[in-house]
């Protein structure tokens, strides 16, 4: 099961009321759960997804009220694409997708991850605007660069390396 740990802004944007939130549980999947925040880049609402265990992150833009119901599917497609680009094998991705079939929304829990999210939001904005905005930037390269930056909260490791390590450790189980 996948839990999106949503900030209040995201809860409001996707129309999830506090009474509809699920109880926070520890993720039993290979990567665990994901934090979700929303920011504006080039006057577009942009969702930032950050993995709670590895701090792997990516952004999705172009999500509107009319297609917000498909956020789970859009998240999985984007995550699959990111993992494929980073060299993760299809069987591992399929196993992760099977673990993420069901989605629940919860409130946020970890202030340290929220702090990382805030930093990542600034870094994404900087890289995107430095490259001329969403229309001109190479978003795939930006996501790769950010996930290849050392992160203090994971022992100065790289998010993508820790993600691959977790996926490989769980591949045989």
PyMOL commands that place a pseudoatom at each C-alpha (Angstrom):
pseudoatom trace, name=CA, resn=UNK, resi=1, chain=A, elem=C, hetatm=0, pos=[0.000, 0.000, 0.000]
pseudoatom trace, name=CA, resn=UNK, resi=2, chain=A, elem=C, hetatm=0, pos=[1.107, 3.525, -0.795]
pseudoatom trace, name=CA, resn=UNK, resi=3, chain=A, elem=C, hetatm=0, pos=[0.447, 6.464, 1.472]
pseudoatom trace, name=CA, resn=UNK, resi=4, chain=A, elem=C, hetatm=0, pos=[0.782, 10.036, 0.277]
pseudoatom trace, name=CA, resn=UNK, resi=5, chain=A, elem=C, hetatm=0, pos=[1.706, 12.183, 3.270]
pseudoatom trace, name=CA, resn=UNK, resi=6, chain=A, elem=C, hetatm=0, pos=[0.082, 15.411, 2.132]
pseudoatom trace, name=CA, resn=UNK, resi=7, chain=A, elem=C, hetatm=0, pos=[0.688, 18.940, 3.319]
pseudoatom trace, name=CA, resn=UNK, resi=8, chain=A, elem=C, hetatm=0, pos=[-2.401, 21.012, 4.120]
pseudoatom trace, name=CA, resn=UNK, resi=9, chain=A, elem=C, hetatm=0, pos=[-2.034, 22.803, 0.762]
pseudoatom trace, name=CA, resn=UNK, resi=10, chain=A, elem=C, hetatm=0, pos=[-2.123, 19.488, -1.097]
pseudoatom trace, name=CA, resn=UNK, resi=11, chain=A, elem=C, hetatm=0, pos=[-5.084, 18.228, 0.934]
pseudoatom trace, name=CA, resn=UNK, resi=12, chain=A, elem=C, hetatm=0, pos=[-6.996, 21.357, -0.041]
pseudoatom trace, name=CA, resn=UNK, resi=13, chain=A, elem=C, hetatm=0, pos=[-5.940, 21.139, -3.696]
pseudoatom trace, name=CA, resn=UNK, resi=14, chain=A, elem=C, hetatm=0, pos=[-6.973, 17.502, -4.127]
pseudoatom trace, name=CA, resn=UNK, resi=15, chain=A, elem=C, hetatm=0, pos=[-10.141, 17.911, -2.063]
pseudoatom trace, name=CA, resn=UNK, resi=16, chain=A, elem=C, hetatm=0, pos=[-9.299, 15.561, 0.799]
pseudoatom trace, name=CA, resn=UNK, resi=17, chain=A, elem=C, hetatm=0, pos=[-10.905, 16.619, 4.061]
pseudoatom trace, name=CA, resn=UNK, resi=18, chain=A, elem=C, hetatm=0, pos=[-9.232, 15.873, 7.421]
pseudoatom trace, name=CA, resn=UNK, resi=19, chain=A, elem=C, hetatm=0, pos=[-11.946, 13.311, 8.242]
pseudoatom trace, name=CA, resn=UNK, resi=20, chain=A, elem=C, hetatm=0, pos=[-11.071, 11.427, 5.028]
pseudoatom trace, name=CA, resn=UNK, resi=21, chain=A, elem=C, hetatm=0, pos=[-7.396, 11.003, 5.939]
pseudoatom trace, name=CA, resn=UNK, resi=22, chain=A, elem=C, hetatm=0, pos=[-6.157, 7.536, 6.821]
pseudoatom trace, name=CA, resn=UNK, resi=23, chain=A, elem=C, hetatm=0, pos=[-4.106, 6.598, 9.852]
pseudoatom trace, name=CA, resn=UNK, resi=24, chain=A, elem=C, hetatm=0, pos=[-0.372, 6.908, 9.334]
pseudoatom trace, name=CA, resn=UNK, resi=25, chain=A, elem=C, hetatm=0, pos=[1.301, 3.507, 9.034]
pseudoatom trace, name=CA, resn=UNK, resi=26, chain=A, elem=C, hetatm=0, pos=[4.873, 2.528, 8.367]
pseudoatom trace, name=CA, resn=UNK, resi=27, chain=A, elem=C, hetatm=0, pos=[5.314, 1.582, 4.760]
pseudoatom trace, name=CA, resn=UNK, resi=28, chain=A, elem=C, hetatm=0, pos=[5.881, -2.116, 4.215]
pseudoatom trace, name=CA, resn=UNK, resi=29, chain=A, elem=C, hetatm=0, pos=[6.811, -1.587, 0.572]
pseudoatom trace, name=CA, resn=UNK, resi=30, chain=A, elem=C, hetatm=0, pos=[10.364, -1.534, -0.749]
pseudoatom trace, name=CA, resn=UNK, resi=31, chain=A, elem=C, hetatm=0, pos=[10.559, 2.255, -0.720]
pseudoatom trace, name=CA, resn=UNK, resi=32, chain=A, elem=C, hetatm=0, pos=[7.936, 3.158, 1.856]
pseudoatom trace, name=CA, resn=UNK, resi=33, chain=A, elem=C, hetatm=0, pos=[5.654, 6.154, 1.537]
pseudoatom trace, name=CA, resn=UNK, resi=34, chain=A, elem=C, hetatm=0, pos=[5.882, 9.524, -0.173]
pseudoatom trace, name=CA, resn=UNK, resi=35, chain=A, elem=C, hetatm=0, pos=[5.482, 13.112, 0.969]
pseudoatom trace, name=CA, resn=UNK, resi=36, chain=A, elem=C, hetatm=0, pos=[3.607, 15.445, -1.365]
pseudoatom trace, name=CA, resn=UNK, resi=37, chain=A, elem=C, hetatm=0, pos=[3.709, 19.227, -1.518]
pseudoatom trace, name=CA, resn=UNK, resi=38, chain=A, elem=C, hetatm=0, pos=[2.593, 21.780, -4.057]
pseudoatom trace, name=CA, resn=UNK, resi=39, chain=A, elem=C, hetatm=0, pos=[4.447, 24.767, -5.428]
pseudoatom trace, name=CA, resn=UNK, resi=40, chain=A, elem=C, hetatm=0, pos=[4.043, 27.171, -8.309]
pseudoatom trace, name=CA, resn=UNK, resi=41, chain=A, elem=C, hetatm=0, pos=[6.574, 27.248, -11.136]
pseudoatom trace, name=CA, resn=UNK, resi=42, chain=A, elem=C, hetatm=0, pos=[5.919, 29.384, -14.223]
pseudoatom trace, name=CA, resn=UNK, resi=43, chain=A, elem=C, hetatm=0, pos=[2.413, 30.050, -12.900]
pseudoatom trace, name=CA, resn=UNK, resi=44, chain=A, elem=C, hetatm=0, pos=[1.674, 26.318, -12.956]
pseudoatom trace, name=CA, resn=UNK, resi=45, chain=A, elem=C, hetatm=0, pos=[0.725, 24.217, -9.995]
pseudoatom trace, name=CA, resn=UNK, resi=46, chain=A, elem=C, hetatm=0, pos=[3.501, 21.703, -9.558]
pseudoatom trace, name=CA, resn=UNK, resi=47, chain=A, elem=C, hetatm=0, pos=[3.456, 18.690, -7.254]
pseudoatom trace, name=CA, resn=UNK, resi=48, chain=A, elem=C, hetatm=0, pos=[6.679, 17.666, -5.525]
pseudoatom trace, name=CA, resn=UNK, resi=49, chain=A, elem=C, hetatm=0, pos=[6.953, 14.025, -4.446]
pseudoatom trace, name=CA, resn=UNK, resi=50, chain=A, elem=C, hetatm=0, pos=[9.675, 13.029, -1.956]
pseudoatom trace, name=CA, resn=UNK, resi=51, chain=A, elem=C, hetatm=0, pos=[10.298, 9.509, -0.703]
pseudoatom trace, name=CA, resn=UNK, resi=52, chain=A, elem=C, hetatm=0, pos=[10.362, 9.368, 3.096]
pseudoatom trace, name=CA, resn=UNK, resi=53, chain=A, elem=C, hetatm=0, pos=[13.225, 6.838, 3.274]
pseudoatom trace, name=CA, resn=UNK, resi=54, chain=A, elem=C, hetatm=0, pos=[15.564, 7.858, 0.465]
pseudoatom trace, name=CA, resn=UNK, resi=55, chain=A, elem=C, hetatm=0, pos=[14.566, 11.479, -0.255]
pseudoatom trace, name=CA, resn=UNK, resi=56, chain=A, elem=C, hetatm=0, pos=[14.257, 10.518, -3.928]
pseudoatom trace, name=CA, resn=UNK, resi=57, chain=A, elem=C, hetatm=0, pos=[12.221, 13.290, -5.502]
pseudoatom trace, name=CA, resn=UNK, resi=58, chain=A, elem=C, hetatm=0, pos=[10.520, 14.381, -8.689]
pseudoatom trace, name=CA, resn=UNK, resi=59, chain=A, elem=C, hetatm=0, pos=[7.964, 16.933, -9.771]
pseudoatom trace, name=CA, resn=UNK, resi=60, chain=A, elem=C, hetatm=0, pos=[4.800, 16.724, -11.844]
pseudoatom trace, name=CA, resn=UNK, resi=61, chain=A, elem=C, hetatm=0, pos=[3.154, 19.744, -13.387]
pseudoatom trace, name=CA, resn=UNK, resi=62, chain=A, elem=C, hetatm=0, pos=[0.035, 20.114, -15.479]
pseudoatom trace, name=CA, resn=UNK, resi=63, chain=A, elem=C, hetatm=0, pos=[-2.206, 18.494, -12.883]
pseudoatom trace, name=CA, resn=UNK, resi=64, chain=A, elem=C, hetatm=0, pos=[-5.543, 20.289, -12.866]
pseudoatom trace, name=CA, resn=UNK, resi=65, chain=A, elem=C, hetatm=0, pos=[-8.802, 19.901, -10.993]
pseudoatom trace, name=CA, resn=UNK, resi=66, chain=A, elem=C, hetatm=0, pos=[-10.150, 17.977, -13.978]
pseudoatom trace, name=CA, resn=UNK, resi=67, chain=A, elem=C, hetatm=0, pos=[-7.468, 15.269, -13.779]
pseudoatom trace, name=CA, resn=UNK, resi=68, chain=A, elem=C, hetatm=0, pos=[-6.589, 15.320, -10.072]
pseudoatom trace, name=CA, resn=UNK, resi=69, chain=A, elem=C, hetatm=0, pos=[-8.448, 12.027, -9.635]
pseudoatom trace, name=CA, resn=UNK, resi=70, chain=A, elem=C, hetatm=0, pos=[-5.682, 10.407, -11.715]
pseudoatom trace, name=CA, resn=UNK, resi=71, chain=A, elem=C, hetatm=0, pos=[-2.841, 11.570, -9.454]
pseudoatom trace, name=CA, resn=UNK, resi=72, chain=A, elem=C, hetatm=0, pos=[-2.092, 7.994, -8.347]
pseudoatom trace, name=CA, resn=UNK, resi=73, chain=A, elem=C, hetatm=0, pos=[-1.689, 6.813, -11.951]
pseudoatom trace, name=CA, resn=UNK, resi=74, chain=A, elem=C, hetatm=0, pos=[0.355, 9.906, -12.895]
pseudoatom trace, name=CA, resn=UNK, resi=75, chain=A, elem=C, hetatm=0, pos=[2.607, 9.379, -9.873]
pseudoatom trace, name=CA, resn=UNK, resi=76, chain=A, elem=C, hetatm=0, pos=[3.251, 5.736, -10.801]
pseudoatom trace, name=CA, resn=UNK, resi=77, chain=A, elem=C, hetatm=0, pos=[4.014, 6.596, -14.438]
pseudoatom trace, name=CA, resn=UNK, resi=78, chain=A, elem=C, hetatm=0, pos=[6.456, 9.313, -13.395]
pseudoatom trace, name=CA, resn=UNK, resi=79, chain=A, elem=C, hetatm=0, pos=[8.130, 7.088, -10.793]
pseudoatom trace, name=CA, resn=UNK, resi=80, chain=A, elem=C, hetatm=0, pos=[8.424, 4.232, -13.303]
pseudoatom trace, name=CA, resn=UNK, resi=81, chain=A, elem=C, hetatm=0, pos=[9.976, 6.556, -15.866]
pseudoatom trace, name=CA, resn=UNK, resi=82, chain=A, elem=C, hetatm=0, pos=[12.449, 7.921, -13.315]
pseudoatom trace, name=CA, resn=UNK, resi=83, chain=A, elem=C, hetatm=0, pos=[13.495, 4.448, -12.191]
pseudoatom trace, name=CA, resn=UNK, resi=84, chain=A, elem=C, hetatm=0, pos=[13.880, 3.230, -15.790]
pseudoatom trace, name=CA, resn=UNK, resi=85, chain=A, elem=C, hetatm=0, pos=[16.043, 6.224, -16.684]
pseudoatom trace, name=CA, resn=UNK, resi=86, chain=A, elem=C, hetatm=0, pos=[18.183, 5.486, -13.633]
pseudoatom trace, name=CA, resn=UNK, resi=87, chain=A, elem=C, hetatm=0, pos=[18.704, 1.889, -14.765]
pseudoatom trace, name=CA, resn=UNK, resi=88, chain=A, elem=C, hetatm=0, pos=[16.310, -0.050, -12.540]
pseudoatom trace, name=CA, resn=UNK, resi=89, chain=A, elem=C, hetatm=0, pos=[15.089, -3.286, -14.152]
pseudoatom trace, name=CA, resn=UNK, resi=90, chain=A, elem=C, hetatm=0, pos=[11.459, -3.838, -15.194]
pseudoatom trace, name=CA, resn=UNK, resi=91, chain=A, elem=C, hetatm=0, pos=[10.811, -6.755, -12.792]
pseudoatom trace, name=CA, resn=UNK, resi=92, chain=A, elem=C, hetatm=0, pos=[11.839, -4.591, -9.828]
pseudoatom trace, name=CA, resn=UNK, resi=93, chain=A, elem=C, hetatm=0, pos=[9.599, -1.754, -11.004]
pseudoatom trace, name=CA, resn=UNK, resi=94, chain=A, elem=C, hetatm=0, pos=[6.702, -4.185, -11.516]
pseudoatom trace, name=CA, resn=UNK, resi=95, chain=A, elem=C, hetatm=0, pos=[7.131, -5.484, -7.965]
pseudoatom trace, name=CA, resn=UNK, resi=96, chain=A, elem=C, hetatm=0, pos=[7.071, -1.916, -6.635]
pseudoatom trace, name=CA, resn=UNK, resi=97, chain=A, elem=C, hetatm=0, pos=[3.953, -1.124, -8.692]
pseudoatom trace, name=CA, resn=UNK, resi=98, chain=A, elem=C, hetatm=0, pos=[2.224, -4.158, -7.188]
pseudoatom trace, name=CA, resn=UNK, resi=99, chain=A, elem=C, hetatm=0, pos=[3.040, -2.846, -3.716]
pseudoatom trace, name=CA, resn=UNK, resi=100, chain=A, elem=C, hetatm=0, pos=[1.645, 0.564, -4.655]
pseudoatom trace, name=CA, resn=UNK, resi=101, chain=A, elem=C, hetatm=0, pos=[-1.712, -0.617, -6.069]
pseudoatom trace, name=CA, resn=UNK, resi=102, chain=A, elem=C, hetatm=0, pos=[-3.749, 0.924, -3.235]
pseudoatom trace, name=CA, resn=UNK, resi=103, chain=A, elem=C, hetatm=0, pos=[-3.413, 4.587, -2.266]
pseudoatom trace, name=CA, resn=UNK, resi=104, chain=A, elem=C, hetatm=0, pos=[-4.283, 6.333, 0.986]
pseudoatom trace, name=CA, resn=UNK, resi=105, chain=A, elem=C, hetatm=0, pos=[-3.888, 9.966, 1.950]
pseudoatom trace, name=CA, resn=UNK, resi=106, chain=A, elem=C, hetatm=0, pos=[-2.495, 10.943, 5.350]
pseudoatom trace, name=CA, resn=UNK, resi=107, chain=A, elem=C, hetatm=0, pos=[-1.230, 14.065, 7.006]
pseudoatom trace, name=CA, resn=UNK, resi=108, chain=A, elem=C, hetatm=0, pos=[2.503, 14.660, 7.254]
pseudoatom trace, name=CA, resn=UNK, resi=109, chain=A, elem=C, hetatm=0, pos=[4.471, 13.182, 10.123]
pseudoatom trace, name=CA, resn=UNK, resi=110, chain=A, elem=C, hetatm=0, pos=[8.207, 13.845, 9.841]
pseudoatom trace, name=CA, resn=UNK, resi=111, chain=A, elem=C, hetatm=0, pos=[9.430, 17.437, 10.170]
pseudoatom trace, name=CA, resn=UNK, resi=112, chain=A, elem=C, hetatm=0, pos=[12.865, 16.440, 8.915]
pseudoatom trace, name=CA, resn=UNK, resi=113, chain=A, elem=C, hetatm=0, pos=[11.397, 15.255, 5.600]
pseudoatom trace, name=CA, resn=UNK, resi=114, chain=A, elem=C, hetatm=0, pos=[9.300, 18.427, 5.431]
pseudoatom trace, name=CA, resn=UNK, resi=115, chain=A, elem=C, hetatm=0, pos=[12.488, 20.458, 5.866]
pseudoatom trace, name=CA, resn=UNK, resi=116, chain=A, elem=C, hetatm=0, pos=[14.107, 18.516, 3.042]
pseudoatom trace, name=CA, resn=UNK, resi=117, chain=A, elem=C, hetatm=0, pos=[11.025, 19.146, 0.906]
pseudoatom trace, name=CA, resn=UNK, resi=118, chain=A, elem=C, hetatm=0, pos=[11.316, 22.857, 1.486]
pseudoatom trace, name=CA, resn=UNK, resi=119, chain=A, elem=C, hetatm=0, pos=[14.963, 22.793, 0.424]
pseudoatom trace, name=CA, resn=UNK, resi=120, chain=A, elem=C, hetatm=0, pos=[14.171, 20.648, -2.609]
pseudoatom trace, name=CA, resn=UNK, resi=121, chain=A, elem=C, hetatm=0, pos=[11.409, 23.038, -3.672]
pseudoatom trace, name=CA, resn=UNK, resi=122, chain=A, elem=C, hetatm=0, pos=[13.948, 25.865, -3.739]
pseudoatom trace, name=CA, resn=UNK, resi=123, chain=A, elem=C, hetatm=0, pos=[16.491, 23.769, -5.645]
pseudoatom trace, name=CA, resn=UNK, resi=124, chain=A, elem=C, hetatm=0, pos=[13.941, 22.682, -8.261]
pseudoatom trace, name=CA, resn=UNK, resi=125, chain=A, elem=C, hetatm=0, pos=[12.818, 26.287, -8.761]
pseudoatom trace, name=CA, resn=UNK, resi=126, chain=A, elem=C, hetatm=0, pos=[16.411, 27.489, -9.068]
pseudoatom trace, name=CA, resn=UNK, resi=127, chain=A, elem=C, hetatm=0, pos=[17.388, 24.845, -11.638]
pseudoatom trace, name=CA, resn=UNK, resi=128, chain=A, elem=C, hetatm=0, pos=[14.211, 25.290, -13.691]
pseudoatom trace, name=CA, resn=UNK, resi=129, chain=A, elem=C, hetatm=0, pos=[14.351, 29.088, -13.751]
pseudoatom trace, name=CA, resn=UNK, resi=130, chain=A, elem=C, hetatm=0, pos=[18.107, 29.037, -14.470]
pseudoatom trace, name=CA, resn=UNK, resi=131, chain=A, elem=C, hetatm=0, pos=[17.351, 26.971, -17.578]
pseudoatom trace, name=CA, resn=UNK, resi=132, chain=A, elem=C, hetatm=0, pos=[14.638, 29.352, -18.794]
pseudoatom trace, name=CA, resn=UNK, resi=133, chain=A, elem=C, hetatm=0, pos=[11.518, 27.899, -17.189]
pseudoatom trace, name=CA, resn=UNK, resi=134, chain=A, elem=C, hetatm=0, pos=[9.484, 24.751, -17.679]
pseudoatom trace, name=CA, resn=UNK, resi=135, chain=A, elem=C, hetatm=0, pos=[9.209, 25.183, -21.463]
pseudoatom trace, name=CA, resn=UNK, resi=136, chain=A, elem=C, hetatm=0, pos=[12.970, 25.403, -21.985]
pseudoatom trace, name=CA, resn=UNK, resi=137, chain=A, elem=C, hetatm=0, pos=[14.517, 23.233, -19.284]
pseudoatom trace, name=CA, resn=UNK, resi=138, chain=A, elem=C, hetatm=0, pos=[15.463, 19.570, -19.461]
pseudoatom trace, name=CA, resn=UNK, resi=139, chain=A, elem=C, hetatm=0, pos=[13.344, 18.397, -16.542]
pseudoatom trace, name=CA, resn=UNK, resi=140, chain=A, elem=C, hetatm=0, pos=[14.664, 14.838, -16.737]
pseudoatom trace, name=CA, resn=UNK, resi=141, chain=A, elem=C, hetatm=0, pos=[18.226, 16.106, -16.316]
pseudoatom trace, name=CA, resn=UNK, resi=142, chain=A, elem=C, hetatm=0, pos=[17.218, 18.416, -13.458]
pseudoatom trace, name=CA, resn=UNK, resi=143, chain=A, elem=C, hetatm=0, pos=[15.522, 15.559, -11.594]
pseudoatom trace, name=CA, resn=UNK, resi=144, chain=A, elem=C, hetatm=0, pos=[18.600, 13.388, -12.150]
pseudoatom trace, name=CA, resn=UNK, resi=145, chain=A, elem=C, hetatm=0, pos=[20.925, 16.149, -10.890]
pseudoatom trace, name=CA, resn=UNK, resi=146, chain=A, elem=C, hetatm=0, pos=[18.878, 16.744, -7.761]
pseudoatom trace, name=CA, resn=UNK, resi=147, chain=A, elem=C, hetatm=0, pos=[18.690, 13.031, -6.932]
pseudoatom trace, name=CA, resn=UNK, resi=148, chain=A, elem=C, hetatm=0, pos=[22.462, 12.833, -7.419]
pseudoatom trace, name=CA, resn=UNK, resi=149, chain=A, elem=C, hetatm=0, pos=[23.178, 15.559, -4.851]
pseudoatom trace, name=CA, resn=UNK, resi=150, chain=A, elem=C, hetatm=0, pos=[24.414, 14.515, -1.394]
pseudoatom trace, name=CA, resn=UNK, resi=151, chain=A, elem=C, hetatm=0, pos=[21.726, 14.718, 1.306]
pseudoatom trace, name=CA, resn=UNK, resi=152, chain=A, elem=C, hetatm=0, pos=[22.681, 15.281, 4.931]
pseudoatom trace, name=CA, resn=UNK, resi=153, chain=A, elem=C, hetatm=0, pos=[19.652, 13.435, 6.324]
pseudoatom trace, name=CA, resn=UNK, resi=154, chain=A, elem=C, hetatm=0, pos=[20.740, 10.213, 4.630]
pseudoatom trace, name=CA, resn=UNK, resi=155, chain=A, elem=C, hetatm=0, pos=[24.367, 10.391, 5.755]
pseudoatom trace, name=CA, resn=UNK, resi=156, chain=A, elem=C, hetatm=0, pos=[25.521, 12.553, 2.842]
pseudoatom trace, name=CA, resn=UNK, resi=157, chain=A, elem=C, hetatm=0, pos=[24.486, 9.809, 0.453]
pseudoatom trace, name=CA, resn=UNK, resi=158, chain=A, elem=C, hetatm=0, pos=[22.715, 10.223, -2.855]
pseudoatom trace, name=CA, resn=UNK, resi=159, chain=A, elem=C, hetatm=0, pos=[18.954, 9.668, -3.029]
pseudoatom trace, name=CA, resn=UNK, resi=160, chain=A, elem=C, hetatm=0, pos=[19.164, 7.634, -6.204]
pseudoatom trace, name=CA, resn=UNK, resi=161, chain=A, elem=C, hetatm=0, pos=[21.901, 5.372, -4.830]
pseudoatom trace, name=CA, resn=UNK, resi=162, chain=A, elem=C, hetatm=0, pos=[19.975, 4.678, -1.628]
pseudoatom trace, name=CA, resn=UNK, resi=163, chain=A, elem=C, hetatm=0, pos=[16.827, 4.015, -3.661]
pseudoatom trace, name=CA, resn=UNK, resi=164, chain=A, elem=C, hetatm=0, pos=[18.616, 1.492, -5.872]
pseudoatom trace, name=CA, resn=UNK, resi=165, chain=A, elem=C, hetatm=0, pos=[20.137, -0.136, -2.789]
pseudoatom trace, name=CA, resn=UNK, resi=166, chain=A, elem=C, hetatm=0, pos=[16.705, -0.582, -1.174]
pseudoatom trace, name=CA, resn=UNK, resi=167, chain=A, elem=C, hetatm=0, pos=[15.233, -1.926, -4.400]
pseudoatom trace, name=CA, resn=UNK, resi=168, chain=A, elem=C, hetatm=0, pos=[18.070, -4.416, -4.878]
pseudoatom trace, name=CA, resn=UNK, resi=169, chain=A, elem=C, hetatm=0, pos=[17.903, -5.595, -1.251]
pseudoatom trace, name=CA, resn=UNK, resi=170, chain=A, elem=C, hetatm=0, pos=[14.205, -6.330, -1.677]
pseudoatom trace, name=CA, resn=UNK, resi=171, chain=A, elem=C, hetatm=0, pos=[14.483, -7.818, -5.153]
pseudoatom trace, name=CA, resn=UNK, resi=172, chain=A, elem=C, hetatm=0, pos=[14.959, -11.374, -3.967]
pseudoatom trace, name=CA, resn=UNK, resi=173, chain=A, elem=C, hetatm=0, pos=[12.212, -11.303, -1.329]
for i in range(1, 173): cmd.bond("trace and resi %d" % i, "trace and resi %d" % (i + 1))
show_as sticks, trace
zoom trace
